[in-house]
Amino acid sequence: MFRKILIANRGEIAVRIIRACRELGVRCVAVYSTADRESLHAQIADEAVCIGSPATKDSYLNMNAVIQAAINTGAEAIHPGFGFLSENAEFARLCEKAGIVFIGPSYKSIEMLGDKAAAKETMKNAGVPVIPGSDGAVRDIDDARKVAEKCGYPILVKASAGGGGRGIRRVDSPDELESQIIAAQQEAKNFFGDDTVYIEKFLVNPHHVEIQIIADKSGHTIYLGERDCSMQRRNQKILEECPSPIVSPELRERMGKAAVTAAEQCGYYNAGTIEFLVDENRDFYFMEMNTRIQVEHPITEEVTGFDLVKAQIEIASGMELDVRQEDIVLRGHAIECRINAENPEQNFRPSPGTINALYVPGGPGIRIDGAVYQGYTITPYYDSMISKLIVHGSDREEAIRKMRWALSEFIVSGVDTNIDFQLEIIKRPEFISGNYDNGFLTRYMEKRKK
């Protein structure tokens, strides 16, 4: 096991990793920008190093600064969390070059799966169902027109290097195609430095279901059930649940085996998530693979009892998984609500500011993954997440009841939040029945405005 790990992230995921290190008896180093000097992760780590100014390119995305901080503090490994450098193959390669263990998959796996178009082709060759579309990136507008005609409208134009809902454009007719490709390319260039795009058939109102996998360096891979992430706004997840209300045991097994096949095809190790779209016929299609820990990983942990972050660290240190697929049993139901500093009544405008009062719910089956405290100032430089509220119940009905009263008890004063909006969603009959898809929230918000 490592003696010391550097955490190349901030906020609640940095705190989550610090706590895992504590349980493993590993010392941890936090890095922070000047805007995060008073952040919780910088205060509770064994050591903390300032790596730059508030702009992410000067701090959390500054690969040389992060690696130098690890070298200077004697850290043997770097945990990237999610976002920032977590899926950056070049950063993983630089870690290896510096003799520092990257807590995640190999840079080769990240390269293979980070390009969404190439990943789709890899899955197709492995026999994993994929959404109909282009064979890799589209070469030009004529190529795009041929693919679109073959798929049939509507289609999606997607950035090959995309993520987080960026670089995606829906196209409903041929006369929109060229302008939407240009728009997707421009956004992809701005956010990812790569304007390559590909095309896939747009599945109308599917469920977004993802399979969590974990694999050690010996090639032992297992899946830990699924998460339903269909409650989305502009391709951004708001609420997740585990297990999915639409997935049967038989479908879970088929999707799980497909996810394991996908991981094994890539020589993948550490934690990863295979994201699928499931249509009304319960047919599923590969969408993308995230080569990192997910924001919503706690609901899988609550239902399986498996600590994913500790497993990440153990696998990176060379340990093998001590569980088999038959050991994984889903117990009860878990729901996660992302509590953000934003105003839903003003198009979810971010609400930076100082938290002058804070009360979080507690009790059996209630978990808070957060990094804020009373007096903490939420800056305008980073995402607006305050914390993740996770509940676990003996079944879905109990979990919904528990989330309703937990949201009702959650108090944050000084900034606007989406707590009341989350409570509104959790009470909707569509959610209670499980009869929602990834287009539900868009349709609901349009009706809500009227």
PyMOL commands that set and color helices and strands:
alter all, ss='L'
color gray80, all
select helices_A, chain A and resi 11-24+34-36+40-44+56-58+63-73+89-97+107-114+116-125+141-151+174-192+249-265+297-304+308-316+325-327+344-346+396-409+419-426+429-433+440-449
alter helices_A, ss='H'
color red, helices_A
select strands_A, chain A and resi 4-7+27-33+47-52+77-79+101-102+155-159+168-171+197-201+207-215+221-233+236-242+270-278+284-290+333-340+342-343+349-350+353-354+357-359+366-370+377-378+385-393+411-413
alter strands_A, ss='S'
color yellow, strands_A
deselect
rebuild
show_as cartoon
